[in-house]
Amino acid sequence: MLHRCRALSQLLSAPSASPISQLLGYHSRLLSAAAPVGPPNPSFAVEDYLVSTCGLTRPQALKASPKLSHLKSPSKPDAVLAFLAGLGLSGADVAAVVARDPRFLCAGVGTILAPNLAALTGIGLSRSDIARLVLVAGNQFRRRSIVTNLHYCLCIFGSYENLLTAIKRKSYILMSDLERVVKPNVALLREFGLGPCDIAKLCVAHPWLLTCNVERIRATVLRVDVLGIPRWSGMFWHAMGAVAFVSEEKIAAAVEHLKKMFRWSDAEVGIAISKAPNVLNKTKESLQRSLEGRLRPRSYVVKFLKANGLLDPGRDLYTAVTLSEKVFMEKFICPHKEAAPHLAEDYAAACRGELTARFRLNEAGMGHGNW
């Protein structure tokens, strides 16, 4: 046991520059050096192995060991650890992979891992690229379908970095059925007029578009159409992400709440949603806190400036609420010190929940839907 642990430790701590063809040699030499003299130990303790050899903490090992209870010897896990060491993964990296996916230790090196490595190298990935893939998607690496899926997705995302980013957000991209799910979804996005660069950018931000049912994408697009956001708008696809997993009833309730809370017309709600689609995902409580802390005070300022002919072209409530406090003061308050000398103090009072006479008069005079 000590001899095997020492051999594994050397492999996991020292960087390897061996070519792929030598990886199985690692396994062979390691297992030969560690081969027991007698029959396999029937009392092989998985939990202890995970701690002493794989570097897991005791709580991690306790959680992972039931998934490996069928193991009766360390031969297969030893081979997998040697394979990972050959990729250049550190001991900490290996521990992370095993903790996330304990069954990785049961993957066949000669039947799955090494062939996948060779195939991925064949499509242009380096050993360091593949090591990073194992770190973010270890459970997918032990599947034979990963090579075909990755090759196709690499073309869709345009770069390996984009693909890794998407995998981190939606780790089972490479597990989705390529012919029945991924390709039909990409075809539908093209049908909606998206080019390769648009699809790449969209799927990095919303990788679920490659894994969900194609009809969900179609229904989501129609739902965003109903909100009045044009498909050529850059916000259209942000809205897709905002409403994809929200029911129509919840969207309708959010729209009505916005109209009631801000006294907006349908057109104004449409403008607000087109500029900030994620507002549809906020709870009433969250909207209320936003209203009281930032939206309402700043809306008073915007109304006041507009009513008095002081609002600069191109500036509106959406612009006002997205700025930091410092920038808001610089853009909406400070330029009007002479024309509106009390604006700063009125705004400060509104932030405290107090409505000054000037803002109250302006509120009454403007009426519904005029700001």
ZADO-525685 format. One line per field, with one value per residue (C-alpha): residue number from 1; residue in three letters; x, z, y. Coordinates in steps of 0.5 Angstrom, whole numbers, plus 500, padded with zeros to 3 digits. Example, Ala and Ser with C-alpha at 12.3 -4.5 7.8 and 13.67 -1.06 7.14 Angstrom:
2
n = 1	2
res = ALA	SER
x = 525	527
z = 516	514
y = 491	498
END
This chain:
371
n = 1	2	3	4	5	6	7	8	9	10	11	12	13	14	15	16	17	18	19	20	21	22	23	24	25	26	27	28	29	30	31	32	33	34	35	36	37	38	39	40	41	42	43	44	45	46	47	48	49	50	51	52	53	54	55	56	57	58	59	60	61	62	63	64	65	66	67	68	69	70	71	72	73	74	75	76	77	78	79	80	81	82	83	84	85	86	87	88	89	90	91	92	93	94	95	96	97	98	99	100	101	102	103	104	105	106	107	108	109	110	111	112	113	114	115	116	117	118	119	120	121	122	123	124	125	126	127	128	129	130	131	132	133	134	135	136	137	138	139	140	141	142	143	144	145	146	147	148	149	150	151	152	153	154	155	156	157	158	159	160	161	162	163	164	165	166	167	168	169	170	171	172	173	174	175	176	177	178	179	180	181	182	183	184	185	186	187	188	189	190	191	192	193	194	195	196	197	198	199	200	201	202	203	204	205	206	207	208	209	210	211	212	213	214	215	216	217	218	219	220	221	222	223	224	225	226	227	228	229	230	231	232	233	234	235	236	237	238	239	240	241	242	243	244	245	246	247	248	249	250	251	252	253	254	255	256	257	258	259	260	261	262	263	264	265	266	267	268	269	270	271	272	273	274	275	276	277	278	279	280	281	282	283	284	285	286	287	288	289	290	291	292	293	294	295	296	297	298	299	300	301	302	303	304	305	306	307	308	309	310	311	312	313	314	315	316	317	318	319	320	321	322	323	324	325	326	327	328	329	330	331	332	333	334	335	336	337	338	339	340	341	342	343	344	345	346	347	348	349	350	351	352	353	354	355	356	357	358	359	360	361	362	363	364	365	366	367	368	369	370	371
res = MET	LEU	HIS	ARG	CYS	ARG	ALA	LEU	SER	GLN	LEU	LEU	SER	ALA	PRO	SER	ALA	SER	PRO	ILE	SER	GLN	LEU	LEU	GLY	TYR	HIS	SER	ARG	LEU	LEU	SER	ALA	ALA	ALA	PRO	VAL	GLY	PRO	PRO	ASN	PRO	SER	PHE	ALA	VAL	GLU	ASP	TYR	LEU	VAL	SER	THR	CYS	GLY	LEU	THR	ARG	PRO	GLN	ALA	LEU	LYS	ALA	SER	PRO	LYS	LEU	SER	HIS	LEU	LYS	SER	PRO	SER	LYS	PRO	ASP	ALA	VAL	LEU	ALA	PHE	LEU	ALA	GLY	LEU	GLY	LEU	SER	GLY	ALA	ASP	VAL	ALA	ALA	VAL	VAL	ALA	ARG	ASP	PRO	ARG	PHE	LEU	CYS	ALA	GLY	VAL	GLY	THR	ILE	LEU	ALA	PRO	ASN	LEU	ALA	ALA	LEU	THR	GLY	ILE	GLY	LEU	SER	ARG	SER	ASP	ILE	ALA	ARG	LEU	VAL	LEU	VAL	ALA	GLY	ASN	GLN	PHE	ARG	ARG	ARG	SER	ILE	VAL	THR	ASN	LEU	HIS	TYR	CYS	LEU	CYS	ILE	PHE	GLY	SER	TYR	GLU	ASN	LEU	LEU	THR	ALA	ILE	LYS	ARG	LYS	SER	TYR	ILE	LEU	MET	SER	ASP	LEU	GLU	ARG	VAL	VAL	LYS	PRO	ASN	VAL	ALA	LEU	LEU	ARG	GLU	PHE	GLY	LEU	GLY	PRO	CYS	ASP	ILE	ALA	LYS	LEU	CYS	VAL	ALA	HIS	PRO	TRP	LEU	LEU	THR	CYS	ASN	VAL	GLU	ARG	ILE	ARG	ALA	THR	VAL	LEU	ARG	VAL	ASP	VAL	LEU	GLY	ILE	PRO	ARG	TRP	SER	GLY	MET	PHE	TRP	HIS	ALA	MET	GLY	ALA	VAL	ALA	PHE	VAL	SER	GLU	GLU	LYS	ILE	ALA	ALA	ALA	VAL	GLU	HIS	LEU	LYS	LYS	MET	PHE	ARG	TRP	SER	ASP	ALA	GLU	VAL	GLY	ILE	ALA	ILE	SER	LYS	ALA	PRO	ASN	VAL	LEU	ASN	LYS	THR	LYS	GLU	SER	LEU	GLN	ARG	SER	LEU	GLU	GLY	ARG	LEU	ARG	PRO	ARG	SER	TYR	VAL	VAL	LYS	PHE	LEU	LYS	ALA	ASN	GLY	LEU	LEU	ASP	PRO	GLY	ARG	ASP	LEU	TYR	THR	ALA	VAL	THR	LEU	SER	GLU	LYS	VAL	PHE	MET	GLU	LYS	PHE	ILE	CYS	PRO	HIS	LYS	GLU	ALA	ALA	PRO	HIS	LEU	ALA	GLU	ASP	TYR	ALA	ALA	ALA	CYS	ARG	GLY	GLU	LEU	THR	ALA	ARG	PHE	ARG	LEU	ASN	GLU	ALA	GLY	MET	GLY	HIS	GLY	ASN	TRP
x = 500	505	509	503	502	509	508	502	504	510	506	501	506	511	509	509	512	510	507	500	503	506	500	498	506	505	499	503	509	505	501	507	510	504	502	501	504	498	491	487	485	478	478	480	477	475	474	481	484	480	483	490	491	486	487	480	478	475	468	468	471	465	460	464	465	458	459	465	463	463	471	475	482	485	488	482	483	490	490	485	490	496	492	490	497	500	495	499	493	496	494	489	486	485	482	477	475	474	470	466	465	467	465	471	475	472	473	476	483	484	477	475	480	486	482	478	485	487	481	481	488	487	482	487	487	493	494	493	486	484	486	482	476	477	477	470	467	470	463	463	470	468	463	465	460	464	469	463	459	465	468	461	460	467	465	458	462	468	473	475	475	468	466	469	465	459	460	462	455	451	456	452	452	457	452	446	444	447	442	436	437	443	443	435	436	442	438	432	437	439	432	430	436	442	449	455	457	451	449	456	455	448	450	456	451	445	448	441	439	443	440	433	427	427	419	421	426	420	415	420	421	414	413	418	415	409	412	414	421	424	428	433	434	440	436	431	436	437	429	430	434	429	423	425	423	418	410	406	402	408	410	403	403	410	407	401	405	410	404	401	408	410	404	407	403	403	408	412	412	414	420	422	422	426	432	432	428	431	426	421	424	424	419	414	419	425	421	419	426	428	423	424	431	433	427	422	427	431	424	422	428	427	420	422	427	423	417	422	425	432	432	438	436	438	437	431	429	432	439	438	437	443	448	452	450	456	455	448	449	454	449	443	444	450	449	442	445	443	437	434	438	434	434	440	436	430	433	436	430	426	432	430	423	420	417	418	413	416	417	409	407	411	408	401	402	405	400	400	404	407	414
z = 500	502	496	491	495	494	486	485	489	485	479	481	484	478	471	466	459	456	449	449	447	453	458	458	460	466	468	467	471	476	477	476	482	486	485	491	492	494	492	492	499	500	506	501	504	499	504	506	499	497	503	503	495	492	497	499	506	510	509	502	502	506	501	495	498	497	490	489	494	489	488	491	490	488	481	477	481	481	473	473	477	473	467	470	472	465	463	468	473	480	486	488	481	482	488	485	480	484	489	484	480	484	479	474	478	475	468	463	462	455	453	454	457	453	446	448	449	443	439	442	440	433	433	435	443	447	453	457	453	455	462	463	460	465	471	468	465	468	468	461	459	461	456	449	445	448	442	437	441	443	435	433	439	438	431	434	439	435	440	446	451	449	449	456	459	456	459	466	466	463	464	460	454	451	454	450	444	438	432	436	441	439	432	431	436	432	426	429	431	424	422	426	422	427	424	426	431	434	435	439	443	445	447	451	455	455	453	455	448	446	451	452	447	441	442	448	444	439	445	448	442	441	448	447	441	445	449	443	443	436	434	431	438	442	448	444	446	453	454	452	458	462	460	458	464	467	466	462	468	472	466	466	473	473	467	471	478	474	471	478	482	477	474	467	461	457	452	458	461	454	454	461	459	452	456	462	461	467	471	469	474	480	486	488	494	490	486	492	495	488	488	495	494	487	482	486	488	481	477	481	479	471	472	475	469	464	466	467	460	463	461	456	450	450	457	461	467	465	464	471	475	471	473	480	485	483	476	477	481	476	470	473	479	478	471	474	480	477	474	480	486	491	486	490	497	494	491	498	501	497	498	505	503	504	498	498	496	489	487	490	485	479	481	481	475	470	471	469	463	461	464
y = 500	505	503	504	511	513	512	515	521	522	522	527	532	532	535	530	531	524	524	520	514	513	514	507	506	510	505	499	501	503	497	493	496	496	489	485	479	475	475	482	484	483	488	494	500	505	511	511	510	516	520	517	516	521	527	528	530	525	528	528	521	519	522	519	512	509	510	506	501	495	496	491	493	499	497	501	507	507	506	512	516	515	517	524	525	524	529	534	535	536	533	538	538	530	531	536	531	525	529	532	525	519	514	517	512	507	509	504	507	503	503	510	515	514	513	519	523	520	523	530	530	528	534	539	540	540	536	542	543	536	537	543	540	534	539	542	536	530	526	527	525	518	518	515	521	526	527	527	532	537	537	539	544	547	549	552	556	558	558	553	558	560	552	551	557	554	548	551	554	548	542	537	540	535	529	532	528	531	529	530	536	540	540	541	547	550	550	553	559	560	559	566	569	568	568	564	569	571	564	563	569	567	560	562	566	561	554	552	553	547	542	544	541	545	547	550	555	556	558	562	566	567	569	575	577	578	583	587	586	586	580	585	588	586	585	580	574	577	577	570	568	572	569	562	558	563	561	566	567	570	574	577	578	582	586	588	590	594	598	599	600	605	608	606	605	599	602	604	597	595	600	598	591	592	595	591	584	581	585	580	575	580	578	584	584	586	591	594	595	597	602	605	605	608	608	612	618	618	618	624	627	625	628	634	635	633	638	644	643	641	633	632	628	621	621	617	613	607	611	614	608	604	609	609	614	618	618	619	626	628	627	629	633	637	640	644	647	654	652	648	650	645	639	636	637	634	628	627	627	623	618	618	617	624	627	635	640	641	634	633	639	636	629	631	636	630	625	618	616	623	621
END
